[in-house]
Amino acid sequence: MSIQKDNAKEKWEKSVSKTIKRFPERKETFTTSSNIEVNRLYEPKDSSTAAELGYPGEYPYTRGIQPTMYRSRFWTMRQYAGFGSAKETNKRFRYLLEQGQTGLSVAFDLPTQIGYDSDDSMSDGEVGKVGVAIDTLDDMEQLLEGIPLDKVSTSMTINAPASVLLCMYLAVGEKQGVPFEKITGTIQNDILKEYIARGTYIFPPKPSMRLITNIFEFCNEYVPKFNTISISGYHIREAGSNAVQEVAFTIANGMAYVDAAIESGLKVDDFAPRLAFFFNAHNNFLEEVAKFRAARRIWAKIMREHYHAKNPKSWKLRFHTQTGGSTLTAQQPDNNIVRVTIQALSAVLGGTQSLHTNSRDEALSLPTEDSARIALRTQQIIAHESGVADTVDPLAGSYYVESLTDEIENRVNDYLDRIQEMGGAVQAVEEGYMQREIHQNAYEFQKNVESKDEIIVGLNKFDLEEEVEPDLLRVDEALEKEQVESLKIVREKRNNKLVEKTLNVLKEKAKDEKANLIPAILEAVRAYASVGEICNVLREEFGEYSGV
């Protein structure tokens, strides 16, 4: 039989060589976005066997973390939203929930992300621009008005002041009469990727890691259903990494958080089941599918073999996906609907637990209501009309997908070995290693776009001389004054002696490296202390990080 196969392959290759002489291939070498060479044809010998892959819901989870995946229920459709005031964003949340969204995802404005109040001089011109402005518990109450926190799960993209925003969310739950143990959601809380790729950090690495492990400990005891961190490859990819680097650097950061938590005295199985991940989905469709499958397998092996976690829940890599913002073009924005569809489909076929689909106009502005609805409908059409959710791991056994999965795993492990040799992710960040790797990849990609070796439809090929500018969402410039005035009113109405007392307690707790800061932050939040006031206390004690 094998002789017959070899003869058939040889015969086919001779036929191909004749065809190529008449019809040359488009490129001399085909590669994925991670520069993995793509063969003309893949065969069984190029891929893992069914026995090596395992089954869905079983270690090493290559084929998915649940045995039935979307046959039981669809992924959570969690559209990222936030702009202007809390009231405006609440309207958008309610609209999206009415349209069938199944979870909330909050975008905060830049001042909130870096721990400044709206009336701080550092906030001038930025209030409510790239997300919602949240200064005090009063804003969080308005943001979540009419949204039952025992029924709706919320993801919050916040990092340096994550502890403050988490406490605000919990305090709103208290006011609704929802016990902490019933509150679900995710806080991003991933500071290492801020040092690497995004830049919205406040404190140096050591106190930042302390705050993160304080959240792990507090939620393990009081908020057991809340995901305490979303270890984010999304922003690493947006900064210019390729798919292999995205997985490698994200998992390296994940290992650093596990190490820090264990060093603080926590047992791995006490916090690991609530770790979550956040990945990007780009346009190289099959590489993206393989990336998700490889990431699951790598993490499972690390947690079981390196950290010796005993609970199978600790081995499972659960992840949210967002389609690639950096792939969207300002030119011919309707083309972005197609890009987002391809990317969303790769996330679903890769086994994501929740998904945000970007809107067509996000290369130009925050999304309009119409654009946000189309983005949500994209997910709903994939779920209800495509049929891809009817079977578990539909692309398993594809020789190409399995080969890519294996190759991505190998390349990621090479990166992880290098980072561990440096002393781990924190040391690699402080030395600028990951930053340099990302910058080099971004530079090479840009060169390829400019030389047209990489075609971006509507940007460097198939462009239009005249384009009609779409209707865009504009944040009213008057909003900043209104937000500052609102903050002033809160400060006048609250018990300022109580605020001062809670901030003093926080200051004293911050001096004690063994103290968990979350209870003190929660008390300050309940007293309507502001994000800026709380972060300034911590700035005084911890200092600020100035970068590499």
KABELRA-V284484 format. One line per field, one symbol per residue. phi: phi as a letter, one per 20 degrees, with the letter a starting at -180 (. if undefined). psi: psi as a letter, one per 30 degrees, with the letter a starting at -180 (. if undefined). A space follows every 50 residues. Layout:
BEGIN
phi=???
psi=???
END
This chain:
BEGIN
phi=.ffffffffffffffffffffecgffcfcdcefemefdffbdcgfecfeg fffmdgncgemgepedfdlefebfgfedffbrameffffgffgfffffeo fdaebdddffgffdmdffefffegndfmedreecdcggfffffdgmdffe cdecdcebcgegffffffffffggfenefgfdecqbdfldefffffcdne dcefgfffffgffffgfffgedcfeefebcfdegfffffpfefffgffff fffgffffgfffffoeegffcgfdfccbdecdefgfffgfgffffffffg fffeeeelfeegffeeeebeccffgfefdfflgfffffgffffffffffe nfebbddfefdffdaffffffffffffgfffgfddenfeecelgegnfgf ffffgfffgfffffffffffffooffffffemffgfffffffffffffff emfdedfnddbledfcdefffcedegffffffffffffffffefefffgf fffffffffffefefeefgffffffgemfegfffffgfffeencednf
psi=eeeeeeeeeeeeeeeeeeeeeeiklelekklafghkkjlekkleffllle eeealkgkkggeglfkffbffelllkjjkkkklbleeeeeeeeeeeeegg kglljkklleeefghklfgkfffkffkgegakkjeleeeeeeegkgjjff fkkkkjikdegeeeeeeeeeeeeeffgkkeffklakkehjfefeeefegi ldlleefeeeeefeeeeeeeefifgkjfkjjjfefeeffglaeeeeeeee eeeeeeeeeeeeeffkkefffefgklljlljafieeeeeeeeeeeeeeee eeeeeefhkfkffffkjkkkkkljeffkkfkiffffeeeeeeeeeeeeff hlflkkkllfgffeakkleeeeeeeeeeeeeeefffffgflkifgkfkee eeeeeeeeeeeeeeeeeeeeefgleeeeeffgeeeeeeeeeeeeeeeeee fgfjkjkfdglhlkekkkklklkkkkffeeeeeeeeeeeeeefljfeeee eeeeeeeeeffjffkkfeeeeeeeefggkleeeeeeeeeeefakkgl.
END
